[in-house]
Amino acid sequence: MLVIAALAVLGWTVHETSLQDTSDSADEDVPTQVDAVGVSHESVATDAVLHVGMSTDDVRSLEGEPVAVHGDLWEYGPSWVRFDHDEVVEWRSSPLRPLRTDTGLTAH
């Protein structure tokens, strides 16, 4: 019985120490939040949204670097943007990695 009590006290002490370490690190500077593909959207205007006719440069500054590029299709995880002559013609915005739009999930 004494061994069980000693293990319980030891476990509690380790738990309390880990909570203190977590709260200490929470006081440190926190970097700018970055999305799943590692691109900060801090420099993009909050009212900027994806729209048909937008250039590839504008999309890159709004959404960041795509995860993959397949010709005229840029993938942002499960979301994608399609271009024709370097202008946006359609997109699909997944709730898992939503694009910055004001028209919903898809546009044609």
N, CA, C and O atoms as a Tinker XYZ file with bonds, in Angstrom:
   432  protein
     1  N      0.823000   -1.191000    0.000000    73     2
     2  CA     0.000000    0.000000    0.000000    64     1     3
     3  C      0.869000    1.258000    0.000000    63     2     4     5
     4  O      0.541000    2.246000   -0.657000    81     3
     5  N      1.954000    1.215000    0.723000    73     3     6
     6  CA     2.860000    2.354000    0.799000    64     5     7
     7  C      3.480000    2.649000   -0.574000    63     6     8     9
     8  O      3.690000    3.808000   -0.932000    81     7
     9  N      3.764000    1.599000   -1.327000    73     7    10
    10  CA     4.346000    1.774000   -2.666000    64     9    11
    11  C      3.342000    2.472000   -3.590000    63    10    12    13
    12  O      3.718000    3.348000   -4.368000    81    11
    13  N      2.090000    2.090000   -3.505000    73    11    14
    14  CA     1.063000    2.718000   -4.332000    64    13    15
    15  C      0.925000    4.199000   -3.999000    63    14    16    17
    16  O      0.798000    5.029000   -4.899000    81    15
    17  N      0.948000    4.531000   -2.716000    73    15    18
    18  CA     0.858000    5.929000   -2.300000    64    17    19
    19  C      2.066000    6.718000   -2.801000    63    18    20    21
    20  O      1.927000    7.859000   -3.244000    81    19
    21  N      3.252000    6.111000   -2.730000    73    19    22
    22  CA     4.469000    6.787000   -3.185000    64    21    23
    23  C      4.405000    7.038000   -4.695000    63    22    24    25
    24  O      4.797000    8.106000   -5.165000    81    23
    25  N      3.913000    6.057000   -5.450000    73    23    26
    26  CA     3.779000    6.236000   -6.899000    64    25    27
    27  C      2.752000    7.312000   -7.241000    63    26    28    29
    28  O      2.940000    8.070000   -8.193000    81    27
    29  N      1.673000    7.382000   -6.473000    73    27    30
    30  CA     0.662000    8.410000   -6.700000    64    29    31
    31  C      1.237000    9.800000   -6.468000    63    30    32    33
    32  O      0.997000   10.712000   -7.259000    81    31
    33  N      1.991000    9.966000   -5.393000    73    31    34
    34  CA     2.618000   11.261000   -5.092000    64    33    35
    35  C      3.623000   11.630000   -6.179000    63    34    36    37
    36  O      3.669000   12.776000   -6.627000    81    35
    37  N      4.417000   10.667000   -6.597000    73    35    38
    38  CA     5.395000   10.917000   -7.656000    64    37    39
    39  C      4.693000   11.318000   -8.958000    63    38    40    41
    40  O      5.116000   12.259000   -9.629000    81    39
    41  N      3.632000   10.610000   -9.310000    73    39    42
    42  CA     2.872000   10.945000  -10.524000    64    41    43
    43  C      2.284000   12.342000  -10.455000    63    42    44    45
    44  O      2.330000   13.087000  -11.434000    81    43
    45  N      1.734000   12.699000   -9.310000    73    43    46
    46  CA     1.151000   14.037000   -9.136000    64    45    47
    47  C      2.222000   15.119000   -9.264000    63    46    48    49
    48  O      1.986000   16.160000   -9.877000    81    47
    49  N      3.386000   14.875000   -8.691000    73    47    50
    50  CA     4.486000   15.841000   -8.755000    64    49    51
    51  C      4.936000   16.051000  -10.203000    63    50    52    53
    52  O      5.151000   17.186000  -10.629000    81    51
    53  N      5.075000   14.974000  -10.946000    73    51    54
    54  CA     5.470000   15.083000  -12.353000    64    53    55
    55  C      4.407000   15.842000  -13.135000    63    54    56    57
    56  O      4.739000   16.680000  -13.974000    81    55
    57  N      3.139000   15.563000  -12.873000    73    55    58
    58  CA     2.039000   16.243000  -13.554000    64    57    59
    59  C      2.057000   17.747000  -13.265000    63    58    60    61
    60  O      1.929000   18.553000  -14.186000    81    59
    61  N      2.212000   18.123000  -12.022000    73    59    62
    62  CA     2.253000   19.540000  -11.646000    64    61    63
    63  C      3.444000   20.250000  -12.291000    63    62    64    65
    64  O      3.320000   21.392000  -12.736000    81    63
    65  N      4.586000   19.583000  -12.342000    73    63    66
    66  CA     5.780000   20.175000  -12.954000    64    65    67
    67  C      5.550000   20.414000  -14.447000    63    66    68    69
    68  O      5.945000   21.452000  -14.978000    81    67
    69  N      4.912000   19.454000  -15.123000    73    67    70
    70  CA     4.666000   19.630000  -16.556000    64    69    71
    71  C      3.684000   20.767000  -16.804000    63    70    72    73
    72  O      3.815000   21.475000  -17.803000    81    71
    73  N      2.705000   20.963000  -15.926000    73    71    74
    74  CA     1.778000   22.086000  -16.073000    64    73    75
    75  C      2.483000   23.419000  -15.889000    63    74    76    77
    76  O      2.177000   24.381000  -16.593000    81    75
    77  N      3.420000   23.490000  -14.955000    73    75    78
    78  CA     4.167000   24.732000  -14.743000    64    77    79
    79  C      5.048000   25.041000  -15.949000    63    78    80    81
    80  O      5.161000   26.200000  -16.350000    81    79
    81  N      5.677000   24.011000  -16.536000    73    79    82
    82  CA     6.497000   24.218000  -17.726000    64    81    83
    83  C      5.653000   24.746000  -18.871000    63    82    84    85
    84  O      6.098000   25.611000  -19.626000    81    83
    85  N      4.445000   24.234000  -19.004000    73    83    86
    86  CA     3.555000   24.683000  -20.071000    64    85    87
    87  C      3.141000   26.132000  -19.867000    63    86    88    89
    88  O      3.115000   26.905000  -20.825000    81    87
    89  N      2.817000   26.513000  -18.636000    73    87    90
    90  CA     2.394000   27.893000  -18.390000    64    89    91
    91  C      3.563000   28.856000  -18.540000    63    90    92    93
    92  O      3.363000   29.998000  -18.953000    81    91
    93  N      4.784000   28.421000  -18.212000    73    91    94
    94  CA     5.947000   29.281000  -18.404000    64    93    95
    95  C      6.189000   29.541000  -19.883000    63    94    96    97
    96  O      6.497000   30.670000  -20.264000    81    95
    97  N      6.056000   28.518000  -20.723000    73    95    98
    98  CA     6.290000   28.714000  -22.152000    64    97    99
    99  C      5.181000   29.536000  -22.790000    63    98   100   101
   100  O      5.395000   30.152000  -23.834000    81    99
   101  N      4.002000   29.558000  -22.182000    73    99   102
   102  CA     2.900000   30.355000  -22.727000    64   101   103
   103  C      3.178000   31.843000  -22.584000    63   102   104   105
   104  O      2.621000   32.651000  -23.327000    81   103
   105  N      4.043000   32.218000  -21.626000    73   103   106
   106  CA     4.379000   33.619000  -21.423000    64   105   107
   107  C      5.395000   34.131000  -22.437000    63   106   108   109
   108  O      5.584000   35.342000  -22.554000    81   107
   109  N      6.055000   33.231000  -23.174000    73   107   110
   110  CA     7.057000   33.628000  -24.151000    64   109   111
   111  C      6.381000   34.223000  -25.381000    63   110   112   113
   112  O      5.176000   34.065000  -25.578000    81   111
   113  N      7.172000   34.911000  -26.206000    73   111   114
   114  CA     6.624000   35.467000  -27.440000    64   113   115
   115  C      6.099000   34.353000  -28.324000    63   114   116   117
   116  O      6.751000   33.323000  -28.495000    81   115
   117  N      4.929000   34.562000  -28.879000    73   115   118
   118  CA     4.309000   33.576000  -29.758000    64   117   119
   119  C      4.446000   34.079000  -31.186000    63   118   120   121
   120  O      4.109000   35.229000  -31.466000    81   119
   121  N      4.941000   33.228000  -32.111000    73   119   122
   122  CA     5.079000   33.689000  -33.496000    64   121   123
   123  C      3.730000   33.890000  -34.153000    63   122   124   125
   124  O      2.708000   33.402000  -33.671000    81   123
   125  N      3.739000   34.621000  -35.270000    73   123   126
   126  CA     2.523000   34.841000  -36.042000    64   125   127
   127  C      1.938000   33.501000  -36.435000    63   126   128   129
   128  O      2.667000   32.596000  -36.840000    81   127
   129  N      0.616000   33.368000  -36.318000    73   127   130
   130  CA    -0.022000   32.110000  -36.671000    64   129   131
   131  C      0.171000   31.837000  -38.149000    63   130   132   133
   132  O      0.006000   32.728000  -38.982000    81   131
   133  N      0.519000   30.611000  -38.468000    73   131   134
   134  CA     0.791000   30.198000  -39.833000    64   133   135
   135  C     -0.157000   29.076000  -40.187000    63   134   136   137
   136  O     -0.422000   28.203000  -39.361000    81   135
   137  N     -0.674000   29.086000  -41.405000    73   135   138
   138  CA    -1.626000   28.056000  -41.809000    64   137   139
   139  C     -0.937000   26.738000  -42.112000    63   138   140   141
   140  O      0.276000   26.611000  -41.944000    81   139
   141  N     -1.705000   25.766000  -42.554000    73   139   142
   142  CA    -1.219000   24.408000  -42.737000    64   141   143
   143  C     -0.092000   24.295000  -43.746000    63   142   144   145
   144  O      0.733000   23.388000  -43.631000    81   143
   145  N     -0.025000   25.159000  -44.705000    73   143   146
   146  CA     1.044000   25.068000  -45.680000    64   145   147
   147  C      2.214000   25.954000  -45.298000    63   146   148   149
   148  O      3.172000   26.062000  -46.062000    81   147
   149  N      2.162000   26.581000  -44.152000    73   147   150
   150  CA     3.297000   27.332000  -43.665000    64   149   151
   151  C      3.429000   28.729000  -44.231000    63   150   152   153
   152  O      4.547000   29.233000  -44.342000    81   151
   153  N      2.355000   29.362000  -44.586000    73   151   154
   154  CA     2.404000   30.698000  -45.162000    64   153   155
   155  C      1.616000   31.644000  -44.276000    63   154   156   157
   156  O      0.461000   31.379000  -43.942000    81   155
   157  N      2.238000   32.734000  -43.902000    73   155   158
   158  CA     1.551000   33.728000  -43.094000    64   157   159
   159  C      0.713000   34.624000  -43.993000    63   158   160   161
   160  O      1.170000   35.056000  -45.051000    81   159
   161  N     -0.525000   34.903000  -43.563000    73   159   162
   162  CA    -1.403000   35.786000  -44.323000    64   161   163
   163  C     -1.430000   37.182000  -43.713000    63   162   164   165
   164  O     -2.324000   37.973000  -44.013000    81   163
   165  N     -0.466000   37.488000  -42.867000    73   163   166
   166  CA    -0.455000   38.752000  -42.135000    64   165   167
   167  C     -0.367000   39.966000  -43.055000    63   166   168   169
   168  O     -0.949000   41.007000  -42.751000    81   167
   169  N      0.357000   39.851000  -44.186000    73   167   170
   170  CA     0.558000   41.008000  -45.050000    64   169   171
   171  C     -0.600000   41.244000  -46.020000    63   170   172   173
   172  O     -0.615000   42.252000  -46.726000    81   171
   173  N     -1.559000   40.338000  -46.061000    73   171   174
   174  CA    -2.679000   40.463000  -46.996000    64   173   175
   175  C     -3.784000   41.273000  -46.343000    63   174   176   177
   176  O     -4.093000   41.083000  -45.166000    81   175
   177  N     -4.381000   42.181000  -47.113000    73   175   178
   178  CA    -5.485000   42.991000  -46.596000    64   177   179
   179  C     -6.624000   42.074000  -46.177000    63   178   180   181
   180  O     -6.893000   41.073000  -46.841000    81   179
   181  N     -7.294000   42.409000  -45.081000    73   179   182
   182  CA    -8.349000   41.551000  -44.556000    64   181   183
   183  C     -9.553000   41.486000  -45.475000    63   182   184   185
   184  O    -10.321000   40.527000  -45.392000    81   183
   185  N     -9.754000   42.468000  -46.354000    73   183   186
   186  CA   -10.899000   42.439000  -47.259000    64   185   187
   187  C    -10.555000   41.826000  -48.612000    63   186   188   189
   188  O    -11.420000   41.748000  -49.484000    81   187
   189  N     -9.310000   41.389000  -48.806000    73   187   190
   190  CA    -8.905000   40.775000  -50.063000    64   189   191
   191  C     -9.466000   39.362000  -50.148000    63   190   192   193
   192  O     -9.326000   38.565000  -49.220000    81   191
   193  N    -10.101000   39.065000  -51.275000    73   191   194
   194  CA   -10.672000   37.738000  -51.495000    64   193   195
   195  C    -10.346000   37.266000  -52.905000    63   194   196   197
   196  O    -10.087000   38.069000  -53.801000    81   195
   197  N    -10.363000   35.967000  -53.080000    73   195   198
   198  CA   -10.145000   35.357000  -54.372000    64   197   199
   199  C    -11.320000   35.680000  -55.303000    63   198   200   201
   200  O    -12.479000   35.607000  -54.896000    81   199
   201  N    -11.013000   36.036000  -56.551000    73   199   202
   202  CA   -12.094000   36.305000  -57.510000    64   201   203
   203  C    -11.635000   35.942000  -58.918000    63   202   204   205
   204  O    -10.438000   35.898000  -59.201000    81   203
   205  N    -12.593000   35.684000  -59.786000    73   203   206
   206  CA   -12.320000   35.354000  -61.175000    64   205   207
   207  C    -11.578000   36.522000  -61.818000    63   206   208   209
   208  O    -11.931000   37.684000  -61.618000    81   207
   209  N    -10.547000   36.196000  -62.591000    73   207   210
   210  CA    -9.748000   37.216000  -63.261000    64   209   211
   211  C     -8.509000   37.618000  -62.494000    63   210   212   213
   212  O     -7.670000   38.345000  -63.025000    81   211
   213  N     -8.370000   37.164000  -61.261000    73   211   214
   214  CA    -7.205000   37.506000  -60.431000    64   213   215
   215  C     -5.950000   36.881000  -61.049000    63   214   216   217
   216  O     -6.004000   35.765000  -61.566000    81   215
   217  N     -4.838000   37.588000  -60.996000    73   215   218
   218  CA    -3.585000   37.095000  -61.567000    64   217   219
   219  C     -2.937000   36.053000  -60.652000    63   218   220   221
   220  O     -3.292000   35.928000  -59.479000    81   219
   221  N     -1.983000   35.313000  -61.213000    73   219   222
   222  CA    -1.256000   34.325000  -60.412000    64   221   223
   223  C     -0.488000   34.995000  -59.277000    63   222   224   225
   224  O     -0.407000   34.451000  -58.176000    81   223
   225  N      0.076000   36.172000  -59.541000    73   223   226
   226  CA     0.802000   36.889000  -58.491000    64   225   227
   227  C     -0.127000   37.300000  -57.352000    63   226   228   229
   228  O      0.236000   37.209000  -56.179000    81   227
   229  N     -1.335000   37.756000  -57.709000    73   227   230
   230  CA    -2.303000   38.153000  -56.683000    64   229   231
   231  C     -2.736000   36.954000  -55.838000    63   230   232   233
   232  O     -2.869000   37.061000  -54.619000    81   231
   233  N     -2.955000   35.812000  -56.494000    73   231   234
   234  CA    -3.345000   34.606000  -55.756000    64   233   235
   235  C     -2.213000   34.176000  -54.832000    63   234   236   237
   236  O     -2.452000   33.794000  -53.686000    81   235
   237  N     -0.990000   34.236000  -55.326000    73   235   238
   238  CA     0.159000   33.843000  -54.504000    64   237   239
   239  C      0.275000   34.758000  -53.282000    63   238   240   241
   240  O      0.578000   34.276000  -52.190000    81   239
   241  N      0.043000   36.051000  -53.437000    73   239   242
   242  CA     0.144000   36.948000  -52.283000    64   241   243
   243  C     -1.038000   36.769000  -51.334000    63   242   244   245
   244  O     -0.906000   37.021000  -50.137000    81   243
   245  N     -2.189000   36.339000  -51.848000    73   243   246
   246  CA    -3.364000   36.126000  -51.012000    64   245   247
   247  C     -3.327000   34.782000  -50.298000    63   246   248   249
   248  O     -3.577000   34.716000  -49.094000    81   247
   249  N     -3.021000   33.717000  -51.018000    73   247   250
   250  CA    -3.093000   32.356000  -50.473000    64   249   251
   251  C     -1.740000   31.766000  -50.113000    63   250   252   253
   252  O     -1.674000   30.767000  -49.397000    81   251
   253  N     -0.655000   32.371000  -50.598000    73   251   254
   254  CA     0.665000   31.798000  -50.353000    64   253   255
   255  C      1.051000   30.826000  -51.452000    63   254   256   257
   256  O      0.341000   30.674000  -52.446000    81   255
   257  N      2.178000   30.177000  -51.261000    73   255   258
   258  CA     2.648000   29.208000  -52.245000    64   257   259
   259  C      1.746000   27.979000  -52.225000    63   258   260   261
   260  O      1.392000   27.490000  -51.153000    81   259
   261  N      1.374000   27.476000  -53.397000    73   259   262
   262  CA     0.554000   26.262000  -53.428000    64   261   263
   263  C      1.361000   25.053000  -52.957000    63   262   264   265
   264  O      2.589000   25.038000  -53.039000    81   263
   265  N      0.651000   24.045000  -52.468000    73   263   266
   266  CA     1.295000   22.800000  -52.063000    64   265   267
   267  C      1.807000   22.060000  -53.288000    63   266   268   269
   268  O      2.872000   21.444000  -53.251000    81   267
   269  N      1.038000   22.125000  -54.381000    73   267   270
   270  CA     1.424000   21.475000  -55.639000    64   269   271
   271  C      0.881000   22.286000  -56.809000    63   270   272   273
   272  O     -0.136000   22.970000  -56.695000    81   271
   273  N      1.583000   22.192000  -57.938000    73   271   274
   274  CA     1.146000   22.859000  -59.162000    64   273   275
   275  C      1.113000   21.806000  -60.265000    63   274   276   277
   276  O      2.102000   21.114000  -60.506000    81   275
   277  N     -0.029000   21.693000  -60.929000    73   275   278
   278  CA    -0.201000   20.766000  -62.048000    64   277   279
   279  C     -0.682000   21.573000  -63.246000    63   278   280   281
   280  O     -1.885000   21.700000  -63.476000    81   279
   281  N      0.261000   22.116000  -64.004000    73   279   282
   282  CA    -0.094000   22.962000  -65.143000    64   281   283
   283  C     -0.794000   24.226000  -64.665000    63   282   284   285
   284  O     -0.199000   25.059000  -63.981000    81   283
   285  N     -2.069000   24.357000  -65.034000    73   283   286
   286  CA    -2.822000   25.555000  -64.646000    64   285   287
   287  C     -3.623000   25.365000  -63.366000    63   286   288   289
   288  O     -4.442000   26.217000  -63.020000    81   287
   289  N     -3.401000   24.265000  -62.658000    73   287   290
   290  CA    -4.121000   23.972000  -61.414000    64   289   291
   291  C     -3.164000   24.067000  -60.225000    63   290   292   293
   292  O     -2.165000   23.351000  -60.159000    81   291
   293  N     -3.484000   24.960000  -59.288000    73   291   294
   294  CA    -2.701000   25.106000  -58.064000    64   293   295
   295  C     -3.473000   24.460000  -56.925000    63   294   296   297
   296  O     -4.652000   24.748000  -56.723000    81   295
   297  N     -2.806000   23.587000  -56.183000    73   295   298
   298  CA    -3.443000   22.916000  -55.059000    64   297   299
   299  C     -2.995000   23.533000  -53.742000    63   298   300   301
   300  O     -1.814000   23.796000  -53.514000    81   299
   301  N     -3.979000   23.752000  -52.891000    73   299   302
   302  CA    -3.745000   24.211000  -51.522000    64   301   303
   303  C     -4.359000   23.156000  -50.611000    63   302   304   305
   304  O     -5.442000   23.351000  -50.060000    81   303
   305  N     -3.654000   22.034000  -50.458000    73   303   306
   306  CA    -4.235000   20.910000  -49.738000    64   305   307
   307  C     -5.428000   20.413000  -50.534000    63   306   308   309
   308  O     -5.310000   20.178000  -51.737000    81   307
   309  N     -6.582000   20.247000  -49.883000    73   307   310
   310  CA    -7.771000   19.773000  -50.597000    64   309   311
   311  C     -8.467000   20.866000  -51.422000    63   310   312   313
   312  O     -9.384000   20.566000  -52.186000    81   311
   313  N     -8.050000   22.102000  -51.280000    73   311   314
   314  CA    -8.604000   23.198000  -52.081000    64   313   315
   315  C     -7.733000   23.401000  -53.315000    63   314   316   317
   316  O     -6.573000   22.989000  -53.334000    81   315
   317  N     -8.287000   24.034000  -54.339000    73   315   318
   318  CA    -7.510000   24.294000  -55.548000    64   317   319
   319  C     -8.008000   25.539000  -56.269000    63   318   320   321
   320  O     -9.134000   25.995000  -56.073000    81   319
   321  N     -7.124000   26.075000  -57.115000    73   319   322
   322  CA    -7.443000   27.232000  -57.963000    64   321   323
   323  C     -6.984000   26.885000  -59.378000    63   322   324   325
   324  O     -5.866000   26.406000  -59.566000    81   323
   325  N     -7.842000   27.124000  -60.375000    73   323   326
   326  CA    -7.480000   26.864000  -61.772000    64   325   327
   327  C     -7.370000   28.181000  -62.526000    63   326   328   329
   328  O     -8.192000   29.084000  -62.366000    81   327
   329  N     -6.324000   28.265000  -63.358000    73   327   330
   330  CA    -6.042000   29.461000  -64.149000    64   329   331
   331  C     -6.205000   29.166000  -65.630000    63   330   332   333
   332  O     -6.070000   28.024000  -66.067000    81   331
   333  N     -6.493000   30.194000  -66.384000    73   331   334
   334  CA    -6.457000   30.153000  -67.838000    64   333   335
   335  C     -5.780000   31.450000  -68.267000    63   334   336   337
   336  O     -6.259000   32.539000  -67.951000    81   335
   337  N     -4.662000   31.332000  -68.989000    73   335   338
   338  CA    -3.867000   32.493000  -69.388000    64   337   339
   339  C     -3.483000   33.334000  -68.162000    63   338   340   341
   340  O     -3.576000   34.561000  -68.181000    81   339
   341  N     -3.056000   32.652000  -67.109000    73   339   342
   342  CA    -2.585000   33.284000  -65.857000    64   341   343
   343  C     -3.645000   34.112000  -65.145000    63   342   344   345
   344  O     -3.313000   35.042000  -64.410000    81   343
   345  N     -4.915000   33.785000  -65.355000    73   343   346
   346  CA    -5.997000   34.435000  -64.622000    64   345   347
   347  C     -6.915000   33.367000  -64.032000    63   346   348   349
   348  O     -7.167000   32.341000  -64.664000    81   347
   349  N     -7.412000   33.610000  -62.820000    73   347   350
   350  CA    -8.310000   32.667000  -62.152000    64   349   351
   351  C     -9.586000   32.503000  -62.956000    63   350   352   353
   352  O    -10.219000   33.485000  -63.346000    81   351
   353  N     -9.963000   31.236000  -63.204000    73   351   354
   354  CA   -11.230000   30.964000  -63.881000    64   353   355
   355  C    -12.188000   30.173000  -62.989000    63   354   356   357
   356  O    -13.404000   30.254000  -63.163000    81   355
   357  N    -11.645000   29.406000  -62.030000    73   355   358
   358  CA   -12.494000   28.698000  -61.080000    64   357   359
   359  C    -11.653000   28.206000  -59.900000    63   358   360   361
   360  O    -10.424000   28.186000  -59.951000    81   359
   361  N    -12.356000   27.811000  -58.839000    73   359   362
   362  CA   -11.686000   27.254000  -57.679000    64   361   363
   363  C    -12.634000   26.353000  -56.919000    63   362   364   365
   364  O    -13.845000   26.361000  -57.143000    81   363
   365  N    -12.058000   25.572000  -56.014000    73   363   366
   366  CA   -12.810000   24.745000  -55.062000    64   365   367
   367  C    -12.171000   24.981000  -53.710000    63   366   368   369
   368  O    -10.976000   24.745000  -53.530000    81   367
   369  N    -12.964000   25.447000  -52.759000    73   367   370
   370  CA   -12.471000   25.744000  -51.418000    64   369   371
   371  C    -13.002000   24.695000  -50.450000    63   370   372   373
   372  O    -14.208000   24.609000  -50.214000    81   371
   373  N    -12.105000   23.905000  -49.899000    73   371   374
   374  CA   -12.486000   22.854000  -48.951000    64   373   375
   375  C    -12.556000   23.428000  -47.545000    63   374   376   377
   376  O    -11.751000   24.290000  -47.191000    81   375
   377  N    -13.504000   22.965000  -46.736000    73   375   378
   378  CA   -13.555000   23.404000  -45.340000    64   377   379
   379  C    -12.312000   22.973000  -44.555000    63   378   380   381
   380  O    -12.022000   23.533000  -43.498000    81   379
   381  N    -11.587000   21.989000  -45.064000    73   379   382
   382  CA   -10.373000   21.533000  -44.383000    64   381   383
   383  C     -9.216000   22.515000  -44.555000    63   382   384   385
   384  O     -8.338000   22.601000  -43.697000    81   383
   385  N     -9.214000   23.245000  -45.649000    73   383   386
   386  CA    -8.217000   24.300000  -45.903000    64   385   387
   387  C     -8.906000   25.336000  -46.794000    63   386   388   389
   388  O     -8.650000   25.394000  -47.997000    81   387
   389  N     -9.788000   26.161000  -46.196000    73   387   390
   390  CA   -10.575000   27.091000  -47.008000    64   389   391
   391  C     -9.717000   28.177000  -47.661000    63   390   392   393
   392  O     -8.749000   28.675000  -47.086000    81   391
   393  N    -10.110000   28.514000  -48.868000    73   391   394
   394  CA    -9.501000   29.638000  -49.565000    64   393   395
   395  C    -10.192000   30.919000  -49.104000    63   394   396   397
   396  O    -11.303000   30.874000  -48.576000    81   395
   397  N     -9.539000   32.045000  -49.301000    73   395   398
   398  CA   -10.125000   33.336000  -48.926000    64   397   399
   399  C    -11.081000   33.778000  -50.038000    63   398   400   401
   400  O    -10.668000   34.362000  -51.039000    81   399
   401  N    -12.369000   33.484000  -49.834000    73   399   402
   402  CA   -13.384000   33.824000  -50.829000    64   401   403
   403  C    -14.566000   34.480000  -50.133000    63   402   404   405
   404  O    -14.689000   34.430000  -48.909000    81   403
   405  N    -15.425000   35.091000  -50.923000    73   403   406
   406  CA   -16.681000   35.611000  -50.368000    64   405   407
   407  C    -17.869000   35.007000  -51.095000    63   406   408   409
   408  O    -19.009000   35.411000  -50.865000    81   407
   409  N    -17.612000   34.038000  -51.975000    73   407   410
   410  CA   -18.686000   33.445000  -52.772000    64   409   411
   411  C    -18.987000   32.003000  -52.395000    63   410   412   413
   412  O    -19.760000   31.347000  -53.094000    81   411
   413  N    -18.418000   31.492000  -51.335000    73   411   414
   414  CA   -18.678000   30.117000  -50.948000    64   413   415
   415  C    -17.574000   29.187000  -51.385000    63   414   416   417
   416  O    -16.434000   29.607000  -51.585000    81   415
   417  N    -17.917000   27.911000  -51.533000    73   415   418
   418  CA   -16.917000   26.888000  -51.770000    64   417   419
   419  C    -16.434000   26.783000  -53.208000    63   418   420   421
   420  O    -15.280000   26.420000  -53.437000    81   419
   421  N    -17.285000   27.090000  -54.185000    73   419   422
   422  CA   -16.871000   26.942000  -55.580000    64   421   423
   423  C    -17.228000   28.172000  -56.394000    63   422   424   425
   424  O    -18.127000   28.937000  -56.046000    81   423
   425  N    -16.505000   28.339000  -57.477000    73   423   426
   426  CA   -16.819000   29.413000  -58.434000    64   425   427
   427  C    -16.433000   28.923000  -59.807000    63   426   428   429
   428  O    -15.441000   28.212000  -59.969000    81   427
   429  N    -17.221000   29.304000  -60.799000    73   427   430
   430  CA   -16.928000   28.893000  -62.185000    64   429   431
   431  C    -16.822000   30.113000  -63.062000    63   430   432
   432  O    -16.580000   29.991000  -64.263000    81   431
